[in-house]
Amino acid sequence: MTSLTKYSWLTSAVILSIGFLFLHFGLVNYGTTFFFIFPLAVGFALGTHPKEQRSWLSLSLAAILFFGFLLAGQLEGLICVAMALPIFLLAMWIGYLIRKVTSVRKTKRTQDHLVVSVMPLVVLLALDPIEQMILPEPEVVTITTSVLLDYPAELVFDQVKAMDKLDAEKPLGIRLGLPSPYRCVLEADTIGAKRHCLFENGSIIAEITRYEKGEVLEMDVVDYSLTGREWFRFVDATYTFARENGQTKITRTSSYKSLLNPRIYWEPLEGWGIEQEHQFVLASLRKNLEEFTAGQ
């Protein structure tokens, strides 16, 4: 047994890491080819090695080593790794199982092992441009979150248009690494003014397009410098204020576009992540309102 075969799990992790570097440097895109077909090919290649007895262990070791490399090198955050790991493992398992039920012979020579091992990179580089040619333009996705507050709409509006601090208890996603703002600054109370939301690792700048006190605050996102800007873009954000039995129902709406595919996998995760940010902002708003009224 050659070293390449004996340590096929290590070889697979190296191939996955090289594929990610292709992504990192813009040689391939954030599509189905990278997130599903590429790891499927890696799993298939791993299954062609002779005497690959502990398939579950080899697949798991390869994936863990690969994602460990991303974390150790600070190439991706914990939350991104946690989101991508299931689809990578699933695709690698499917690739391995396809190999098990096909009649493709197992490789015996070192040269064959090398060719099979690097074949996933060839598949990635060959199929990615084809996928990009046939993919439709990203659709706008809208996420809405509402909360009922026991305060007048005008007061809620004043407290949310600019927030000196956002320090409520953080939901799970933000604790795992999703970006969360710590301050939002409004330049002026007028249409055309910029609203800057500041994060530890960047900012979101929006331009006010509709300003009606106690009714609606509408903004177009004009700049976004957070992690993920290569594949993710906020389009607009809106706060609406509805009066219900002496209370105010505030609704936060965010619209975005994403290049991540397959959409059937990524869209629910993106929606969950944005809802986590909505919950944090609205919880911080509630806390600020409580502190403001207590000080009156």
C-alpha positions as a Markdown table, in Angstrom:
| # | Residue | x | y | z |
|---|---|---|---|---|
| 1 | Met | 0.0 | 0.0 | 0.0 |
| 2 | Thr | 1.5 | 3.4 | -1.0 |
| 3 | Ser | 1.6 | 6.3 | 1.4 |
| 4 | Leu | -0.9 | 8.1 | -0.9 |
| 5 | Thr | -3.4 | 5.3 | -0.3 |
| 6 | Lys | -2.5 | 4.7 | 3.4 |
| 7 | Tyr | -3.2 | 8.3 | 4.2 |
| 8 | Ser | -6.0 | 8.9 | 1.7 |
| 9 | Trp | -7.9 | 10.9 | 4.4 |
| 10 | Leu | -5.0 | 13.3 | 4.5 |
| 11 | Thr | -4.8 | 13.5 | 0.7 |
| 12 | Ser | -8.5 | 14.2 | 0.6 |
| 13 | Ala | -8.2 | 17.0 | 3.1 |
| 14 | Val | -5.3 | 18.5 | 1.1 |
| 15 | Ile | -7.5 | 18.4 | -2.1 |
| 16 | Leu | -10.4 | 20.1 | -0.3 |
| 17 | Ser | -8.0 | 22.8 | 1.0 |
| 18 | Ile | -6.6 | 23.4 | -2.5 |
| 19 | Gly | -10.2 | 23.7 | -3.8 |
| 20 | Phe | -11.0 | 26.3 | -1.1 |
| 21 | Leu | -7.9 | 28.3 | -2.0 |
| 22 | Phe | -9.2 | 28.3 | -5.6 |
| 23 | Leu | -12.4 | 29.8 | -4.1 |
| 24 | His | -10.6 | 32.2 | -1.9 |
| 25 | Phe | -8.6 | 33.7 | -4.7 |
| 26 | Gly | -11.5 | 33.9 | -7.1 |
| 27 | Leu | -10.7 | 31.1 | -9.5 |
| 28 | Val | -14.1 | 29.4 | -8.8 |
| 29 | Asn | -17.4 | 30.6 | -7.4 |
| 30 | Tyr | -19.7 | 30.0 | -4.4 |
| 31 | Gly | -22.0 | 27.6 | -6.4 |
| 32 | Thr | -23.3 | 24.0 | -6.4 |
| 33 | Thr | -20.1 | 22.9 | -8.1 |
| 34 | Phe | -17.9 | 23.9 | -5.1 |
| 35 | Phe | -20.3 | 23.1 | -2.3 |
| 36 | Phe | -21.7 | 19.8 | -3.6 |
| 37 | Ile | -20.1 | 18.3 | -6.8 |
| 38 | Phe | -16.5 | 19.0 | -5.7 |
| 39 | Pro | -16.8 | 17.2 | -2.3 |
| 40 | Leu | -18.8 | 14.5 | -4.0 |
| 41 | Ala | -15.9 | 13.9 | -6.3 |
| 42 | Val | -13.5 | 13.9 | -3.3 |
| 43 | Gly | -15.6 | 11.2 | -1.7 |
| 44 | Phe | -15.7 | 9.2 | -4.9 |
| 45 | Ala | -11.9 | 9.4 | -5.3 |
| 46 | Leu | -11.4 | 8.3 | -1.7 |
| 47 | Gly | -13.5 | 5.2 | -2.3 |
| 48 | Thr | -11.3 | 4.2 | -5.3 |
| 49 | His | -8.3 | 3.6 | -3.0 |
| 50 | Pro | -7.8 | -0.1 | -2.2 |
| 51 | Lys | -8.3 | -1.4 | 1.3 |
| 52 | Glu | -10.2 | 1.7 | 2.4 |
| 53 | Gln | -12.0 | -0.1 | 5.2 |
| 54 | Arg | -13.0 | 2.6 | 7.6 |
| 55 | Ser | -14.8 | 4.8 | 5.2 |
| 56 | Trp | -16.7 | 6.8 | 7.8 |
| 57 | Leu | -13.5 | 7.5 | 9.7 |
| 58 | Ser | -11.6 | 8.6 | 6.6 |
| 59 | Leu | -14.4 | 10.8 | 5.4 |
| 60 | Ser | -14.8 | 12.4 | 8.8 |
| 61 | Leu | -11.1 | 12.9 | 9.3 |
| 62 | Ala | -10.7 | 14.5 | 5.9 |
| 63 | Ala | -13.6 | 16.9 | 6.5 |
| 64 | Ile | -12.5 | 17.8 | 10.1 |
| 65 | Leu | -8.9 | 18.4 | 9.0 |
| 66 | Phe | -10.1 | 20.6 | 6.1 |
| 67 | Phe | -12.4 | 22.8 | 8.2 |
| 68 | Gly | -9.8 | 22.8 | 11.0 |
| 69 | Phe | -7.4 | 24.3 | 8.4 |
| 70 | Leu | -9.9 | 27.0 | 7.6 |
| 71 | Leu | -10.4 | 27.9 | 11.3 |
| 72 | Ala | -6.7 | 27.8 | 12.2 |
| 73 | Gly | -5.8 | 30.0 | 9.2 |
| 74 | Gln | -8.7 | 32.3 | 10.0 |
| 75 | Leu | -9.9 | 31.9 | 6.4 |
| 76 | Glu | -13.4 | 31.4 | 7.6 |
| 77 | Gly | -15.3 | 31.9 | 10.9 |
| 78 | Leu | -16.8 | 29.3 | 13.1 |
| 79 | Ile | -20.4 | 30.0 | 12.0 |
| 80 | Cys | -19.5 | 29.6 | 8.3 |
| 81 | Val | -17.7 | 26.4 | 9.0 |
| 82 | Ala | -20.7 | 25.1 | 11.0 |
| 83 | Met | -23.0 | 25.9 | 8.1 |
| 84 | Ala | -20.9 | 24.4 | 5.4 |
| 85 | Leu | -19.8 | 21.2 | 7.2 |
| 86 | Pro | -23.2 | 19.3 | 6.8 |
| 87 | Ile | -23.4 | 19.7 | 3.0 |
| 88 | Phe | -19.7 | 18.8 | 2.5 |
| 89 | Leu | -20.0 | 15.7 | 4.6 |
| 90 | Leu | -23.3 | 14.7 | 2.9 |
| 91 | Ala | -21.7 | 15.2 | -0.6 |
| 92 | Met | -18.6 | 13.2 | 0.3 |
| 93 | Trp | -20.7 | 10.4 | 1.7 |
| 94 | Ile | -22.8 | 10.3 | -1.5 |
| 95 | Gly | -19.7 | 10.2 | -3.6 |
| 96 | Tyr | -18.2 | 7.4 | -1.6 |
| 97 | Leu | -21.5 | 5.4 | -1.8 |
| 98 | Ile | -21.7 | 6.0 | -5.6 |
| 99 | Arg | -18.2 | 4.4 | -5.8 |
| 100 | Lys | -19.3 | 1.5 | -3.7 |
| 101 | Val | -22.3 | 0.6 | -6.0 |
| 102 | Thr | -20.5 | 1.1 | -9.3 |
| 103 | Ser | -18.1 | -1.3 | -11.1 |
| 104 | Val | -15.2 | 1.2 | -11.4 |
| 105 | Arg | -12.1 | -0.7 | -10.5 |
| 106 | Lys | -10.0 | 0.3 | -7.6 |
| 107 | Thr | -6.6 | 1.9 | -8.5 |
| 108 | Lys | -3.5 | -0.1 | -7.8 |
| 109 | Arg | -0.6 | 2.0 | -9.1 |
| 110 | Thr | 0.8 | 5.1 | -7.4 |
| 111 | Gln | 0.3 | 7.0 | -10.7 |
| 112 | Asp | -3.3 | 6.0 | -10.7 |
| 113 | His | -3.8 | 7.1 | -7.1 |
| 114 | Leu | -2.4 | 10.5 | -7.9 |
| 115 | Val | -4.6 | 11.0 | -11.0 |
| 116 | Val | -7.7 | 9.9 | -9.1 |
| 117 | Ser | -6.8 | 12.1 | -6.1 |
| 118 | Val | -6.5 | 15.3 | -8.2 |
| 119 | Met | -9.4 | 14.6 | -10.4 |
| 120 | Pro | -11.9 | 16.5 | -8.1 |
| 121 | Leu | -9.9 | 19.7 | -8.7 |
| 122 | Val | -10.2 | 19.1 | -12.5 |
| 123 | Val | -13.9 | 18.6 | -12.1 |
| 124 | Leu | -14.2 | 21.8 | -10.0 |
| 125 | Leu | -12.3 | 23.9 | -12.5 |
| 126 | Ala | -14.1 | 22.4 | -15.5 |
| 127 | Leu | -17.7 | 22.6 | -14.2 |
| 128 | Asp | -17.7 | 25.9 | -12.3 |
| 129 | Pro | -17.6 | 28.2 | -15.4 |
| 130 | Ile | -20.4 | 26.1 | -17.0 |
| 131 | Glu | -22.5 | 26.6 | -13.9 |
| 132 | Gln | -21.9 | 30.3 | -13.8 |
| 133 | Met | -23.0 | 30.6 | -17.5 |
| 134 | Ile | -26.4 | 28.9 | -16.8 |
| 135 | Leu | -27.2 | 30.3 | -13.4 |
| 136 | Pro | -30.0 | 32.9 | -13.3 |
| 137 | Glu | -29.4 | 36.3 | -11.7 |
| 138 | Pro | -29.7 | 36.1 | -7.9 |
| 139 | Glu | -33.3 | 36.8 | -6.7 |
| 140 | Val | -34.1 | 39.4 | -4.0 |
| 141 | Val | -35.0 | 37.6 | -0.7 |
| 142 | Thr | -37.0 | 39.3 | 2.0 |
| 143 | Ile | -36.9 | 38.5 | 5.7 |
| 144 | Thr | -39.4 | 40.0 | 8.2 |
| 145 | Thr | -39.4 | 40.1 | 12.0 |
| 146 | Ser | -41.9 | 41.8 | 14.2 |
| 147 | Val | -42.2 | 42.5 | 17.9 |
| 148 | Leu | -44.9 | 44.3 | 20.1 |
| 149 | Leu | -43.6 | 47.0 | 22.3 |
| 150 | Asp | -45.5 | 48.8 | 25.1 |
| 151 | Tyr | -44.5 | 52.3 | 24.0 |
| 152 | Pro | -45.8 | 55.0 | 21.7 |
| 153 | Ala | -44.9 | 54.7 | 18.0 |
| 154 | Glu | -43.1 | 58.1 | 17.9 |
| 155 | Leu | -40.9 | 57.1 | 20.8 |
| 156 | Val | -40.0 | 53.7 | 19.3 |
| 157 | Phe | -39.2 | 55.5 | 16.0 |
| 158 | Asp | -36.9 | 58.0 | 17.7 |
| 159 | Gln | -35.1 | 55.1 | 19.6 |
| 160 | Val | -34.5 | 53.0 | 16.5 |
| 161 | Lys | -33.5 | 55.6 | 13.9 |
| 162 | Ala | -30.2 | 56.0 | 15.7 |
| 163 | Met | -29.0 | 53.6 | 18.5 |
| 164 | Asp | -26.1 | 54.7 | 20.6 |
| 165 | Lys | -25.7 | 51.1 | 21.8 |
| 166 | Leu | -26.9 | 47.6 | 21.0 |
| 167 | Asp | -26.1 | 45.4 | 23.9 |
| 168 | Ala | -29.0 | 43.0 | 24.5 |
| 169 | Glu | -28.3 | 39.3 | 25.2 |
| 170 | Lys | -27.0 | 37.8 | 22.0 |
| 171 | Pro | -28.9 | 34.9 | 20.3 |
| 172 | Leu | -27.1 | 31.7 | 19.4 |
| 173 | Gly | -26.1 | 32.6 | 15.9 |
| 174 | Ile | -24.4 | 35.9 | 17.0 |
| 175 | Arg | -22.6 | 34.1 | 19.8 |
| 176 | Leu | -21.2 | 31.7 | 17.2 |
| 177 | Gly | -19.9 | 34.5 | 15.1 |
| 178 | Leu | -22.6 | 36.1 | 13.0 |
| 179 | Pro | -21.9 | 39.9 | 12.8 |
| 180 | Ser | -23.8 | 42.1 | 15.2 |
| 181 | Pro | -23.9 | 45.9 | 15.3 |
| 182 | Tyr | -22.9 | 47.8 | 18.4 |
| 183 | Arg | -24.0 | 51.3 | 17.3 |
| 184 | Cys | -26.1 | 52.9 | 14.6 |
| 185 | Val | -25.6 | 56.6 | 13.8 |
| 186 | Leu | -28.0 | 58.8 | 11.7 |
| 187 | Glu | -26.5 | 61.8 | 10.0 |
| 188 | Ala | -29.8 | 63.8 | 9.8 |
| 189 | Asp | -33.5 | 63.4 | 10.2 |
| 190 | Thr | -34.2 | 63.7 | 6.5 |
| 191 | Ile | -34.5 | 61.7 | 3.3 |
| 192 | Gly | -31.0 | 61.3 | 1.7 |
| 193 | Ala | -29.2 | 61.1 | 5.1 |
| 194 | Lys | -26.8 | 58.2 | 5.7 |
| 195 | Arg | -27.3 | 55.8 | 8.6 |
| 196 | His | -24.1 | 54.0 | 9.7 |
| 197 | Cys | -24.4 | 50.7 | 11.5 |
| 198 | Leu | -21.1 | 49.9 | 13.0 |
| 199 | Phe | -19.8 | 46.3 | 13.7 |
| 200 | Glu | -16.6 | 45.0 | 15.1 |
| 201 | Asn | -15.4 | 43.9 | 11.7 |
| 202 | Gly | -17.0 | 46.4 | 9.4 |
| 203 | Ser | -20.1 | 48.5 | 8.7 |
| 204 | Ile | -23.4 | 48.8 | 6.8 |
| 205 | Ile | -24.2 | 52.2 | 5.4 |
| 206 | Ala | -27.7 | 52.9 | 4.3 |
| 207 | Glu | -29.4 | 56.0 | 2.7 |
| 208 | Ile | -32.8 | 57.1 | 4.0 |
| 209 | Thr | -35.4 | 56.9 | 1.2 |
| 210 | Arg | -38.5 | 57.4 | 3.3 |
| 211 | Tyr | -38.8 | 59.1 | 6.6 |
| 212 | Glu | -42.2 | 59.4 | 8.3 |
| 213 | Lys | -41.9 | 59.7 | 12.1 |
| 214 | Gly | -43.9 | 57.0 | 13.9 |
| 215 | Glu | -44.9 | 55.4 | 10.6 |
| 216 | Val | -42.0 | 54.1 | 8.5 |
| 217 | Leu | -38.2 | 54.4 | 8.2 |
| 218 | Glu | -37.0 | 53.0 | 4.8 |
| 219 | Met | -33.4 | 52.7 | 3.6 |
| 220 | Asp | -31.3 | 51.5 | 0.7 |
| 221 | Val | -28.1 | 49.9 | 1.6 |
| 222 | Val | -25.3 | 51.7 | -0.3 |
| 223 | Asp | -22.1 | 50.1 | 1.3 |
| 224 | Tyr | -21.4 | 46.9 | 3.0 |
| 225 | Ser | -18.0 | 45.9 | 4.4 |
| 226 | Leu | -18.6 | 42.9 | 6.5 |
| 227 | Thr | -17.4 | 39.4 | 6.0 |
| 228 | Gly | -19.3 | 37.7 | 3.2 |
| 229 | Arg | -19.5 | 40.7 | 0.9 |
| 230 | Glu | -18.1 | 38.5 | -1.9 |
| 231 | Trp | -21.3 | 36.4 | -2.1 |
| 232 | Phe | -23.9 | 38.4 | -0.1 |
| 233 | Arg | -25.4 | 41.9 | -0.5 |
| 234 | Phe | -28.1 | 43.7 | 1.5 |
| 235 | Val | -30.4 | 45.6 | -0.8 |
| 236 | Asp | -32.6 | 47.6 | 1.6 |
| 237 | Ala | -34.0 | 47.7 | 5.1 |
| 238 | Thr | -37.3 | 49.0 | 6.5 |
| 239 | Tyr | -38.9 | 49.6 | 9.9 |
| 240 | Thr | -42.6 | 50.0 | 10.0 |
| 241 | Phe | -44.7 | 51.1 | 13.1 |
| 242 | Ala | -48.3 | 49.9 | 13.6 |
| 243 | Arg | -50.4 | 51.0 | 16.6 |
| 244 | Glu | -52.2 | 48.1 | 18.3 |
| 245 | Asn | -54.3 | 48.6 | 21.4 |
| 246 | Gly | -52.0 | 51.3 | 22.8 |
| 247 | Gln | -48.9 | 49.4 | 21.9 |
| 248 | Thr | -46.6 | 49.6 | 18.9 |
| 249 | Lys | -45.9 | 46.7 | 16.6 |
| 250 | Ile | -42.5 | 47.4 | 15.0 |
| 251 | Thr | -41.6 | 45.3 | 12.0 |
| 252 | Arg | -38.0 | 45.0 | 10.6 |
| 253 | Thr | -37.7 | 43.9 | 7.0 |
| 254 | Ser | -34.4 | 43.2 | 5.3 |
| 255 | Ser | -33.9 | 42.4 | 1.6 |
| 256 | Tyr | -30.8 | 40.8 | 0.2 |
| 257 | Lys | -29.2 | 38.9 | -2.7 |
| 258 | Ser | -26.9 | 35.9 | -2.4 |
| 259 | Leu | -24.6 | 34.1 | -4.7 |
| 260 | Leu | -24.4 | 31.0 | -2.6 |
| 261 | Asn | -25.8 | 27.8 | -4.2 |
| 262 | Pro | -27.5 | 25.4 | -4.0 |
| 263 | Arg | -30.3 | 27.7 | -2.9 |
| 264 | Ile | -32.4 | 24.9 | -1.4 |
| 265 | Tyr | -29.6 | 24.5 | 1.2 |
| 266 | Trp | -28.3 | 28.1 | 1.7 |
| 267 | Glu | -31.5 | 30.2 | 1.7 |
| 268 | Pro | -33.0 | 28.7 | 5.0 |
| 269 | Leu | -29.6 | 29.2 | 6.7 |
| 270 | Glu | -29.3 | 32.8 | 5.4 |
| 271 | Gly | -32.9 | 33.5 | 6.6 |
| 272 | Trp | -32.1 | 32.1 | 10.0 |
| 273 | Gly | -28.9 | 34.3 | 10.2 |
| 274 | Ile | -30.7 | 37.5 | 9.4 |
| 275 | Glu | -33.5 | 36.7 | 11.8 |
| 276 | Gln | -30.9 | 36.3 | 14.5 |
| 277 | Glu | -29.6 | 39.8 | 13.7 |
| 278 | His | -33.2 | 41.1 | 13.7 |
| 279 | Gln | -33.9 | 39.6 | 17.1 |
| 280 | Phe | -30.7 | 41.1 | 18.6 |
| 281 | Val | -31.5 | 44.6 | 17.2 |
| 282 | Leu | -35.1 | 44.5 | 18.4 |
| 283 | Ala | -34.1 | 43.1 | 21.8 |
| 284 | Ser | -31.5 | 45.9 | 22.1 |
| 285 | Leu | -34.3 | 48.4 | 21.2 |
| 286 | Arg | -36.5 | 47.1 | 23.9 |
| 287 | Lys | -33.7 | 47.4 | 26.4 |
| 288 | Asn | -32.9 | 50.9 | 25.3 |
| 289 | Leu | -36.6 | 51.9 | 25.6 |
| 290 | Glu | -36.8 | 50.5 | 29.2 |
| 291 | Glu | -33.7 | 52.4 | 30.2 |
| 292 | Phe | -34.9 | 55.6 | 28.6 |
| 293 | Thr | -38.3 | 55.6 | 30.2 |
| 294 | Ala | -36.8 | 54.6 | 33.6 |
| 295 | Gly | -34.6 | 57.7 | 33.5 |
| 296 | Gln | -37.5 | 60.1 | 32.8 |
